[in-house]
Structures are given as C-alpha cells and as structure tokens.
C-alpha cells in the first residue's frame, strides 16, 4: 500500500500544485493509494505513528521538504515493514540532494512505483538534556549559528512576506549575514565517543551530519555517508567573522575543509556542553534550548527508495 503525506504549503506554496500533478498520474495509472494533506505542525508525526503501528508492509511517501520528512521519521515507532520515499516540494531539499534523488515529481513517482534500488540509511538522534525522549533526524542536527538562523527565520515576518513572491530563500541569506556578524560566539566542550572532552572557544556552530549537505545546499561534511553507521561532526571556531564569511561560499562546494578553524570528526556519538544555552535544530526544525545534548544514531536503519 502507498501512503502519501503531503505538505501543501511547502516550497512557498508549490506543494499542493505538485501533489495535484502527482495525483493525476496516480489516478491515470489506477494505483491503489491513500493520501493525507497536512494542516499544521506535528500532524505528519501523528500520521506516521498511526500508519507504522499497523505493522503491515507499506511505502510512506513524503510530498514536501526536509521539515516534512523530519516530522514523518519522528512518528515511526518502528522502521520494520516501512519503505520510505520522497517527492520533493521544499525549498531546501537537503535530503534529496544528499541521496542524489531526482527532483522531478513525476520521475520520482515512477521510481517509487517501480523501484530498482534501495538504501538502508542511518537515522540520527538528538537527546537534549532534561527531555524524556530523543528527536530523530535524517539530514543533520546542530547547535549555534545554523540553529540560530532557523530560529530567527521561523519567527520573522519577512519570511511570510517573501514567500508570497517565492523568494523565501532570501530571508535565510539576509538572516545568515546578520547573525554571522552579531551573534555571540560560544565556548563548546565536546566529547567524541565517550572520549575526553575537548574545548572549542569562540565557536560559531557544531553540527552532526548524516548527509553531506544542510541549510539548503551547504556541503559542510563532504565525506558524510548515510549508511556507514557513523555521524560526521563539524565544529567551526577560533576564526574572525570576516574569515568565516569567506569560508561560507566555499562550503557550498566542500572546499572549506582543511582551512583553519574547521574541524571534522567521524563518530557514533558526540556529547555537547556549553555554559550558554544553545539553540538546537533537527533537519532545520527548532527543537529547544539547553546547555547540553547528545548526538547519536538509531539502532535500526530505514529503507529508502533511491530509484
């Protein structure tokens, strides 16, 4: 059975139009399917929880962006009997970019209906200190600059205004530049795989990457692989704001690696502590504020249709 979970507001409102095209093709092909239009935050998680609780084999298809995917994977009580797929309609689409999936909606649909290749991918977890349960992530989770950008954009009226003109990405750029030169840099204590903690002063951010990209195409960890049972952790610290500004465009191509202030580690888990309250995100969705958290991996992998 195919279940399509659609975020009609994704991609500055393109999600619904894309779904209508996909739905017409499904009906033309006489496919047996069910679909659900999301009306608000958290509904995708509840739907995924209900669908996975049946323990019947099915294909769950996210018609949306990274935020929609994040909601769905956080609702899966078990990865068994679940095959996951995506028809991208978001503005960032780092999940699709990182797995090399097609961005053409009808091409994606035909691959889902007649798959020839699957990949069992790791799913990361963020456990914020004091919270009862972790949050899953498919792309990345981070603290500091990248999370602060997401938080500022989510609370900005400018995003809503620019979305009307399909220019939502512009607010991310403007917010990133403003925060880069105004945010207070952090002192982070990081322990890799239960090792001795290392201190990183004047840090901009740290992110645990399951895929190579985050933030709409920044290739922060070029060697990250979604099925190697490892996370790639990046820490950026100890460089001037102007230097950081120069490295930002280089990171679109992964060319920031090797420069001073850039540290990348491969690990199964990483404990983060700070004397400041850190803003944390999972796949670009704000998860809370805390002085400490743990990045790790789920024990099981999720089957994803590649083509």
Sine and cosine of phi, psi and omega as CSV:
sin_phi,cos_phi,sin_psi,cos_psi,sin_omega,cos_omega
0.00,0.00,0.63,-0.77,0.04,-1.00
-0.97,-0.26,0.78,-0.63,0.08,-1.00
-0.88,-0.48,0.85,-0.53,0.00,-1.00
-0.96,-0.26,0.85,-0.53,0.03,-1.00
-0.94,-0.34,0.91,-0.41,-0.21,-0.98
-0.92,-0.39,0.76,-0.65,0.16,-0.99
-0.98,-0.18,0.99,-0.17,-0.10,-1.00
-0.93,0.38,-0.34,0.94,-0.03,-1.00
-1.00,0.00,-0.09,1.00,-0.06,-1.00
-0.92,0.39,0.38,-0.92,0.01,-1.00
0.88,0.48,0.67,0.74,-0.02,-1.00
0.83,0.56,0.59,0.80,0.08,-1.00
0.99,-0.11,0.03,1.00,-0.01,-1.00
-0.98,0.19,-0.26,0.97,-0.09,-1.00
-0.84,0.55,-0.69,0.73,-0.05,-1.00
-0.93,0.37,-0.67,0.74,0.01,-1.00
-0.89,0.45,-0.66,0.75,0.02,-1.00
-0.91,0.42,-0.67,0.75,0.02,-1.00
-0.87,0.49,-0.65,0.76,0.00,-1.00
-0.88,0.48,-0.61,0.79,0.07,-1.00
-0.91,0.42,-0.70,0.71,0.01,-1.00
-0.90,0.43,-0.67,0.74,-0.02,-1.00
-0.89,0.45,-0.63,0.78,0.04,-1.00
-0.88,0.48,-0.63,0.78,0.02,-1.00
-0.94,0.34,-0.64,0.77,0.06,-1.00
-0.86,0.50,-0.70,0.72,0.00,-1.00
-0.93,0.38,-0.59,0.81,0.03,-1.00
-0.90,0.44,-0.58,0.81,-0.03,-1.00
-1.00,0.03,-0.02,1.00,0.02,-1.00
0.85,0.52,0.70,0.71,0.01,-1.00
-0.99,0.13,0.65,-0.76,0.08,-1.00
-1.00,0.09,0.91,-0.41,-0.07,-1.00
-0.46,-0.89,0.27,-0.96,0.17,-0.99
-0.79,-0.61,0.48,-0.88,0.01,-1.00
-0.68,-0.74,0.42,-0.91,-0.05,-1.00
-0.67,-0.74,0.83,-0.56,0.07,-1.00
-1.00,-0.05,0.86,-0.51,-0.02,-1.00
-0.96,0.26,0.66,-0.75,-0.03,-1.00
-0.93,-0.36,-0.24,0.97,-0.03,-1.00
-0.17,-0.99,0.16,-0.99,-0.01,-1.00
-0.85,0.52,0.64,-0.77,0.07,-1.00
1.00,0.02,-0.27,0.96,-0.05,-1.00
-0.93,0.36,-0.57,0.82,0.03,-1.00
-0.90,0.44,-0.60,0.80,0.04,-1.00
-0.90,0.43,-0.71,0.70,0.00,-1.00
-0.90,0.44,-0.65,0.76,0.03,-1.00
-0.90,0.44,-0.73,0.68,-0.01,-1.00
-0.89,0.46,-0.61,0.79,0.02,-1.00
-0.90,0.44,-0.68,0.74,-0.01,-1.00
-0.92,0.38,-0.68,0.73,-0.05,-1.00
-0.93,0.36,-0.63,0.78,-0.02,-1.00
-0.96,0.27,-0.37,0.93,-0.01,-1.00
-0.94,0.34,-0.29,0.96,0.00,-1.00
-0.95,0.31,-0.37,0.93,0.01,-1.00
0.89,0.46,0.39,0.92,0.09,-1.00
-0.98,-0.19,0.64,-0.77,0.02,-1.00
-0.85,0.53,0.73,-0.68,0.01,-1.00
-0.39,-0.92,0.26,-0.96,0.10,-0.99
-0.93,-0.37,0.88,-0.48,0.05,-1.00
-0.99,-0.12,0.82,-0.58,-0.05,-1.00
-0.89,-0.46,0.87,-0.49,0.09,-1.00
-1.00,0.06,0.86,-0.52,0.11,-0.99
-0.96,-0.29,1.00,0.01,-0.11,-0.99
0.07,-1.00,-0.39,-0.92,0.01,-1.00
-0.94,-0.35,-0.33,-0.94,-0.06,-1.00
-0.89,0.46,-0.55,0.83,0.02,-1.00
-0.91,0.41,-0.63,0.77,0.04,-1.00
-0.91,0.42,-0.69,0.72,0.04,-1.00
-0.86,0.51,-0.67,0.74,0.00,-1.00
-0.88,0.47,-0.67,0.74,0.04,-1.00
-0.86,0.51,-0.70,0.71,-0.07,-1.00
-0.91,0.42,-0.74,0.67,-0.06,-1.00
-0.92,0.38,-0.37,0.93,0.06,-1.00
-0.99,0.16,-0.19,0.98,0.06,-1.00
-1.00,-0.10,-0.21,0.98,-0.06,-1.00
-0.96,0.28,0.94,-0.35,0.04,-1.00
-0.94,0.35,-0.44,0.90,0.04,-1.00
-0.49,-0.87,0.53,-0.85,0.06,-1.00
-1.00,0.01,-0.17,0.99,0.01,-1.00
-0.92,0.39,0.61,-0.79,0.01,-1.00
0.94,0.34,0.07,1.00,-0.01,-1.00
-0.95,-0.31,0.79,-0.61,0.24,-0.97
-0.93,-0.37,0.77,-0.64,-0.10,-1.00
-0.95,-0.32,0.56,-0.83,0.04,-1.00
-0.49,-0.87,0.24,-0.97,-0.06,-1.00
-0.63,-0.78,0.70,-0.71,0.23,-0.97
-0.93,-0.38,0.96,-0.30,-0.18,-0.98
-0.96,0.27,0.74,-0.68,0.10,-0.99
-0.71,-0.71,0.06,1.00,-0.06,-1.00
-0.99,0.14,-0.01,-1.00,0.02,-1.00
-1.00,-0.09,-0.49,0.87,0.00,-1.00
-1.00,-0.01,-0.83,0.56,0.08,-1.00
0.82,0.57,0.68,0.73,0.01,-1.00
-0.94,0.33,-0.48,0.88,0.08,-1.00
-0.88,0.47,-0.74,0.67,0.01,-1.00
-0.91,0.42,-0.68,0.73,-0.01,-1.00
-0.90,0.44,-0.70,0.71,-0.07,-1.00
-0.93,0.38,-0.49,0.87,0.00,-1.00
-0.99,-0.13,-0.03,1.00,0.01,-1.00
0.93,0.36,0.53,0.85,-0.01,-1.00
-0.99,0.15,0.41,-0.91,0.03,-1.00
-0.94,0.35,0.53,-0.85,0.04,-1.00
-0.98,-0.20,-0.09,1.00,0.02,-1.00
-0.99,0.17,0.85,-0.53,-0.11,-0.99
-0.86,0.51,-0.70,0.72,-0.04,-1.00
-0.96,0.28,-0.58,0.81,0.09,-1.00
-0.89,0.46,-0.69,0.73,0.04,-1.00
-0.87,0.49,-0.68,0.73,0.00,-1.00
-0.88,0.48,-0.71,0.70,-0.03,-1.00
-0.90,0.43,-0.57,0.82,0.06,-1.00
-0.93,0.38,-0.60,0.80,0.01,-1.00
-0.92,0.38,-0.64,0.77,-0.03,-1.00
-0.96,0.26,-0.47,0.88,0.00,-1.00
-0.71,-0.70,0.93,0.37,-0.09,-1.00
-0.94,0.33,0.57,-0.82,0.05,-1.00
-0.85,-0.52,-0.20,0.98,-0.01,-1.00
-0.51,-0.86,0.72,-0.69,0.04,-1.00
-0.86,-0.50,0.36,-0.93,0.14,-0.99
-0.67,-0.75,0.77,-0.63,0.07,-1.00
-1.00,0.00,0.94,-0.33,-0.14,-0.99
-0.97,-0.23,0.47,-0.88,0.15,-0.99
-0.94,0.34,0.47,-0.88,0.15,-0.99
-0.85,-0.53,0.80,-0.60,0.00,-1.00
-0.99,0.13,0.26,-0.97,0.04,-1.00
-0.70,-0.72,0.62,-0.78,0.13,-0.99
-0.91,-0.42,0.87,-0.49,0.07,-1.00
-0.93,-0.36,0.97,-0.24,0.04,-1.00
-0.99,0.17,0.71,-0.71,-0.04,-1.00
-0.83,0.56,0.78,-0.62,0.04,-1.00
1.00,-0.08,-0.21,0.98,0.02,-1.00
-1.00,-0.04,0.56,-0.83,-0.14,-0.99
-0.95,0.31,-0.47,0.88,-0.07,-1.00
-0.60,-0.80,0.45,-0.89,-0.01,-1.00
-0.98,0.20,0.25,-0.97,0.12,-0.99
-0.93,-0.36,0.70,-0.71,0.01,-1.00
-0.99,0.15,0.42,-0.91,0.17,-0.99
-0.57,-0.82,0.56,-0.83,0.00,-1.00
-0.99,-0.17,-0.54,0.84,-0.09,-1.00
-0.98,-0.18,-0.89,0.46,-0.08,-1.00
-0.26,-0.97,0.27,-0.96,0.16,-0.99
-0.63,-0.78,0.63,-0.78,-0.07,-1.00
-0.46,-0.89,0.14,-0.99,0.01,-1.00
-0.65,-0.76,0.62,-0.78,0.02,-1.00
0.95,-0.30,-0.74,-0.67,-0.14,-0.99
-0.84,0.54,-0.75,0.66,-0.07,-1.00
-0.91,0.42,-0.63,0.77,0.04,-1.00
-0.94,0.35,-0.60,0.80,0.00,-1.00
-0.90,0.43,-0.58,0.81,0.05,-1.00
-0.89,0.45,-0.74,0.68,0.02,-1.00
-0.86,0.50,-0.69,0.73,-0.02,-1.00
-0.90,0.44,-0.70,0.72,-0.03,-1.00
-0.92,0.40,-0.64,0.77,-0.01,-1.00
-0.92,0.40,-0.68,0.74,-0.03,-1.00
-0.88,0.48,-0.52,0.85,-0.03,-1.00
-0.99,-0.13,0.19,0.98,-0.06,-1.00
-0.99,-0.15,0.76,-0.65,0.10,-1.00
-0.94,0.34,-0.36,0.93,-0.01,-1.00
-0.90,0.43,-0.56,0.83,0.01,-1.00
-0.88,0.48,-0.71,0.70,0.01,-1.00
-0.87,0.49,-0.67,0.74,-0.02,-1.00
-0.91,0.42,-0.70,0.72,-0.04,-1.00
-0.95,0.31,-0.51,0.86,0.04,-1.00
-0.87,0.50,-0.51,0.86,0.02,-1.00
-0.90,0.44,-0.44,0.90,0.01,-1.00
-0.96,-0.28,0.28,0.96,0.00,-1.00
0.82,0.57,0.64,0.77,-0.01,-1.00
-0.82,-0.58,0.56,0.83,-0.07,-1.00
-0.86,0.50,-0.50,0.87,-0.03,-1.00
-0.91,0.41,-0.43,0.90,-0.05,-1.00
-0.89,0.46,-0.58,0.81,-0.01,-1.00
-0.92,0.39,-0.54,0.84,0.07,-1.00
-0.90,0.43,-0.67,0.75,0.01,-1.00
-0.91,0.42,-0.73,0.68,-0.02,-1.00
-0.90,0.44,-0.66,0.75,0.00,-1.00
-0.92,0.39,-0.65,0.76,0.01,-1.00
-0.87,0.48,-0.71,0.71,-0.02,-1.00
-0.91,0.41,-0.64,0.76,-0.01,-1.00
-0.91,0.41,-0.72,0.70,-0.03,-1.00
-0.93,0.36,-0.55,0.83,-0.02,-1.00
-0.85,0.53,-0.56,0.83,-0.06,-1.00
-0.98,-0.22,-0.06,1.00,-0.04,-1.00
-0.86,-0.51,-0.42,0.91,-0.10,-1.00
-0.94,0.35,0.52,-0.85,0.08,-1.00
-0.98,0.22,0.79,-0.61,0.02,-1.00
-0.97,0.24,0.39,-0.92,-0.25,-0.97
-0.93,-0.36,0.41,-0.91,0.22,-0.97
-0.97,-0.25,0.90,-0.44,-0.06,-1.00
-0.92,-0.39,0.66,-0.75,0.15,-0.99
-0.93,-0.37,0.86,-0.51,-0.13,-0.99
-0.81,-0.58,0.79,-0.61,0.06,-1.00
-0.92,-0.39,0.85,-0.52,-0.03,-1.00
-0.99,-0.12,0.85,-0.53,0.07,-1.00
0.75,0.67,0.75,0.66,0.06,-1.00
0.92,0.40,0.28,0.96,0.05,-1.00
-0.99,0.17,-0.01,-1.00,0.03,-1.00
-0.91,0.42,0.68,-0.74,-0.01,-1.00
-0.93,0.37,0.60,-0.80,0.10,-0.99
-0.91,-0.41,0.61,-0.79,-0.07,-1.00
-0.98,-0.22,0.74,-0.67,0.01,-1.00
-0.85,-0.52,0.96,-0.29,-0.02,-1.00
-1.00,0.05,0.39,-0.92,0.00,-1.00
0.77,0.63,0.77,0.64,-0.02,-1.00
-1.00,0.04,0.62,-0.78,0.09,-1.00
-1.00,0.04,-0.72,0.69,0.02,-1.00
-0.20,-0.98,0.23,-0.97,0.22,-0.98
-0.70,-0.71,0.57,-0.82,0.00,-1.00
-0.58,-0.81,0.69,-0.72,0.12,-0.99
-1.00,-0.08,0.88,-0.47,-0.15,-0.99
-0.95,-0.32,0.80,-0.59,0.15,-0.99
-1.00,-0.04,-0.47,0.88,0.07,-1.00
-0.85,-0.52,0.16,-0.99,-0.09,-1.00
-0.94,0.33,-0.50,0.86,-0.20,-0.98
-0.91,-0.40,0.47,-0.88,0.26,-0.97
-0.48,-0.88,0.17,-0.98,0.07,-1.00
0.93,0.38,0.42,0.91,0.03,-1.00
0.99,0.12,0.48,0.88,0.13,-0.99
0.83,-0.56,0.09,1.00,0.06,-1.00
-0.98,0.19,0.87,-0.49,-0.10,-1.00
-1.00,0.01,0.93,0.37,-0.13,-0.99
-0.92,0.40,-0.58,0.81,-0.02,-1.00
-0.80,-0.60,1.00,0.07,-0.12,-0.99
-0.88,0.47,-0.38,0.93,-0.04,-1.00
-0.99,-0.15,0.07,1.00,0.00,-1.00
-0.91,0.42,0.70,-0.71,-0.01,-1.00
-0.78,-0.63,0.74,-0.67,-0.13,-0.99
-0.97,0.24,-0.13,0.99,-0.08,-1.00
-0.82,-0.58,0.33,0.94,-0.08,-1.00
-0.99,-0.17,0.16,0.99,0.01,-1.00
0.88,0.48,0.48,0.88,0.01,-1.00
-0.66,-0.76,0.46,-0.89,0.21,-0.98
-0.97,-0.25,0.53,-0.85,0.15,-0.99
-0.97,-0.26,0.87,-0.49,-0.06,-1.00
-0.97,-0.26,0.83,-0.56,0.06,-1.00
-0.94,-0.34,0.67,-0.75,0.10,-1.00
-0.78,-0.63,0.75,-0.66,0.03,-1.00
-0.87,-0.49,0.87,-0.49,-0.06,-1.00
-0.42,-0.91,0.24,-0.97,0.21,-0.98
0.93,0.36,0.35,0.94,0.02,-1.00
-0.83,-0.56,0.34,-0.94,-0.03,-1.00
-0.94,0.35,0.32,-0.95,0.03,-1.00
-0.90,0.43,-0.58,0.81,0.04,-1.00
-0.92,0.40,-0.65,0.76,0.06,-1.00
-0.89,0.46,-0.68,0.73,0.04,-1.00
-0.88,0.47,-0.63,0.78,0.03,-1.00
-0.89,0.45,-0.62,0.78,0.02,-1.00
-0.93,0.36,-0.55,0.83,-0.02,-1.00
-0.97,0.24,-0.41,0.91,-0.09,-1.00
-0.85,0.52,-0.77,0.64,0.04,-1.00
-0.91,0.41,-0.51,0.86,0.04,-1.00
-0.90,0.44,-0.53,0.85,-0.04,-1.00
-0.94,0.34,-0.29,0.96,0.10,-1.00
-0.88,0.47,-0.44,0.90,-0.04,-1.00
-0.91,-0.41,0.11,0.99,-0.02,-1.00
0.96,0.27,0.28,0.96,-0.07,-1.00
-1.00,0.03,0.05,1.00,0.04,-1.00
-0.99,0.16,-0.31,0.95,-0.02,-1.00
-0.89,0.46,0.72,-0.69,0.00,-1.00
0.99,-0.13,-0.26,0.97,0.05,-1.00
-0.98,0.20,0.41,-0.91,0.03,-1.00
-0.88,0.48,0.59,-0.80,0.01,-1.00
1.00,0.04,-0.10,1.00,0.00,-1.00
-0.96,-0.29,0.87,-0.49,-0.01,-1.00
-0.82,-0.57,0.77,-0.64,0.02,-1.00
-0.78,-0.63,0.75,-0.66,-0.01,-1.00
-0.78,-0.62,0.52,-0.86,0.12,-0.99
-0.96,-0.29,0.75,-0.66,-0.11,-0.99
-0.37,-0.93,0.20,-0.98,0.12,-0.99
-0.99,-0.11,-0.41,0.91,0.09,-1.00
-0.38,-0.92,0.39,-0.92,0.01,-1.00
-0.54,-0.84,0.79,-0.62,0.02,-1.00
-0.99,-0.15,0.77,-0.64,-0.06,-1.00
-0.91,-0.42,0.74,-0.67,0.08,-1.00
-0.71,-0.71,0.49,-0.87,0.05,-1.00
-0.43,-0.90,0.48,-0.88,0.10,-0.99
-0.97,0.26,-0.29,0.96,0.06,-1.00
-1.00,-0.10,0.40,-0.92,0.12,-0.99
-0.98,0.21,0.85,-0.53,-0.04,-1.00
-1.00,-0.09,0.57,-0.82,0.13,-0.99
-1.00,-0.03,0.81,-0.58,-0.04,-1.00
-0.93,-0.38,0.56,-0.83,0.10,-1.00
-0.77,-0.64,0.38,-0.93,0.23,-0.97
-0.79,-0.62,0.87,-0.50,-0.02,-1.00
0.80,0.60,0.60,0.80,0.04,-1.00
1.00,0.09,-0.03,1.00,0.02,-1.00
-0.99,-0.16,0.80,-0.60,-0.04,-1.00
-0.92,0.40,0.75,-0.66,-0.06,-1.00
-0.91,-0.41,-0.21,0.98,0.06,-1.00
0.62,-0.79,-0.04,-1.00,-0.04,-1.00
-0.83,-0.56,0.69,-0.73,0.00,-1.00
-0.26,-0.97,0.31,-0.95,0.07,-1.00
-1.00,0.02,-0.09,1.00,0.00,-1.00
-0.39,-0.92,0.44,-0.90,0.00,-1.00
-0.26,-0.96,0.23,-0.97,0.01,-1.00
-0.80,-0.61,0.79,-0.62,0.17,-0.99
-0.99,-0.11,0.70,-0.72,0.02,-1.00
-0.42,-0.91,-0.18,-0.98,-0.01,-1.00
-0.83,-0.55,0.58,-0.82,0.15,-0.99
-0.91,0.42,0.45,-0.89,0.00,-1.00
-0.94,0.34,-0.61,0.79,-0.06,-1.00
-0.99,-0.15,0.35,-0.94,0.05,-1.00
-0.96,-0.29,0.33,-0.94,-0.02,-1.00
-0.94,-0.33,0.77,-0.63,0.02,-1.00
-0.98,0.20,0.82,-0.58,-0.02,-1.00
-0.83,-0.56,0.68,-0.73,0.07,-1.00
-0.98,0.20,0.86,-0.51,0.05,-1.00
-1.00,0.00,-0.72,0.70,0.02,-1.00
-0.28,-0.96,0.00,0.00,0.00,0.00
